[in-house]
Amino acid sequence: MYKQITSKKNLNGDMKIYYNLNIENRHKNSVIAIGNFDGIHKGHRKVLQQAKKKAKKNKITLGIVTFEPMPVMFFNSKLKNHRINSFEQKINQLKELKIDFLIIIRFNKSFSSLTAEKFIKNVIYNKIRSKYVFVSNNFKFGKNRKGNTQTLKKFENIYNYKTVITDPLLNLKKTISSSLIRKKISLSKIKEANKLLDRYWCIIGKVVKGNQRGRLIGFPTCNINLNNYIVPRLGVYSVIAETNNFRKKGIANIGYRPTFNGQNLLLEVNIFGINKNLYNKVIKVDFLRFIRAEKKFKNLERLRKQIKLDIKQAKK
């Protein structure tokens, strides 16, 4: 069973969140890990466990430095569906890992123009006064991504910190990375993605009002917009839907509803044993397994028969 990540806001610990670089003295002279941390996958957890050990050994605090929006999405405004986690999920998962503080740097035009050395001087040294800086071996930073791990090493003595370059965590000889997990999800290899995440990949969203076609054919659904989540292969999945009041199995369709000539990409979830209005409720949808690709049916009766088969397969 994978680790369950809750969507509730106030979780374990008292992680301090900074939306600017006015860092309290108690969080200076600390261990920091820098990165996007999209998905908080097994590789990220390995890095954070090592950083936590270093902080404990030196009796100092552990913090994360991350960026919002993700730099790749800032530089490519057309890149919409990219995230494994929503921004809120990332914060909540870091809280569960009992990180002491989180620094969220607004990634904008001004920040993107900082050279690598200015980032080290202005952020790592002047603002945070980090003692140890944990990064992955392929870490890039600064204007035009010219800074790397060698750059960090070069300025260690000048700015009084130590660089810790973490070895990648491998799975079947491939580095576990957010990019690899996105690829697995887009190819509908959900079970493989879940293994790399060490939890179920999930989408959290508010139920919006649809055309109620599911109810008309006997299979009411909760409709959720995907926003900036990575889009998996279009089709039907077995899922578990969770709110503050229940956790139930179900099936979900991600697609455009071609039988009804739909135009908007949507996640539709049929929750087993729930037949009531859930509009505006926040639902967490865990993806377990891909069942079949999306297809257009000639009529509603054929669609209804297929959904019955999908449910039967999902319940296995």
Secondary structure, DSSP 8 states (H G I E B T S, - for coil): --B-----SS-SS--EEESSS---GGGSS-EEEES--SS--HHHHHHHHHHHHHHHHHT--EEEEEEES-HHHHH-TT--S-BSS-HHHHHHHHHHTT-SEEEEEE--HHHHT--HHHHIIIIIIIII--SEEEEETT--BSGGG-B-HHHHHHTHHHHT-EEEEE---EETTEE--HHHHHHHHHTT-HHHHHHHHTB--EEEEEEE----HHHHTT---EEE--TTB----SEEEEEEEE-SS-EEEEEEEEE--GGGT--S-EEEEEETT--S--TT-EEEEEEEEEEEE----SSHHHHHHHHHHHHHHHH-
